[in-house]
Amino acid sequence: MAFTEQELRNQQQEIARLADELNRLNSELASQKKALGYGEDEEISISEAEMTPELEQVMAEAVDAARRQGKALASQLQPASACASSSAGRGRRDAMRI
């Protein structure tokens, strides 16, 4: 299967869209860190001993929400090649199936 210029353009557009989304998320994280009094480049980590039940619940909700958003975005993506599925199961011309 040949890789066409249109497929390349589509991939470049998707990469640009994903880069914009990453920049948006990074700026959102930076503003949240600033609101909590942390530096933008400062990493935030909490040991298991510091985890409260409330924090565990909030983290579980955040992970669940992120998982749902990821699945929603993944369902919107189109497969790389639509023509591959149309020829699936068909034999080649003048070929015998064994």
N, C-alpha and C positions, 0 to 999 in steps of 0.2 A: 504494500500500500504506500503510495507516494504521499509525502507531507506537503500540502499545498500552502501557498502564500496566505490564503484566507485563514487556514487553521493557525498559522503562525501569528497573524494579526489578532485572531481571537484569543490566543494564549497570552499575547502581550497585553491585550486589554484586560484580561482576567488578572494578570499579575499586577497591573497598575491599580485595579480595583482593590485587590487584596492589600497592596501597599498602603493605599489610602485608609482602608479599614484598620490596619495595624497602627498607623499614625494616630488615628482617632482614638483607638483603645489606649495607646501609650499616653496620650495627652489626658485622657480621662483618669488613668492610674496616677499620673503625676499630680493632678488636681486633688485626688483623694488623699494621696500621701501628704500634700501640703496642708490639707484641712486637718489631718491628724498630727501635724507638727513634725513630720519626717522630711528629710532632704530628698530631692528628686532621685538621686543616685543611690540613696541608702536602701539596703535590703531590709525587709521586714520578715522576721521569723519568730515563731512562738514554739516553745518546747511543749511536749505532751503534758508536763506538770502544770503549765500555765493555762491549759485549755479548760475553759468552763463549759458547763452544759449549754449555756446560751450561745457561746462562741461556736461550739460544735454544730448546733442547730443552724446558725447563720451560715457557716461554711458549707454544710450539707445543702442548704437551699441555694447558695451561690453556685455550687458545683452542678446541681440539678438544672438550674437555669442556663448555665453555660452549655451543658450537654444538650438541652433542648434547642438552644440557638444554633449550635453546631450542626445538629441533625437537620434543622430547618434550612440552613444554608447549603448543606450537602445535598438536600433533595432538590434545590433550585439549580444546581450545577448540571450541565448537560454532559453526556459522555463524550469523550474525545473524538470518537468516530461513530457517526450514526449509520454509515453504510456497512459497518462490520456486522451489525445485527440483522440486516436485511438479507445477507447472503449466508447466514448461519444455517447449517444443515443441508445446504444444497451442494450437490456434487459438481465437480469440474466437468466442463463439456468434454465429451468423448472419453470419459474416465469410467472405469467399472468399479462398483462397490463390491467389496469382498465380505 
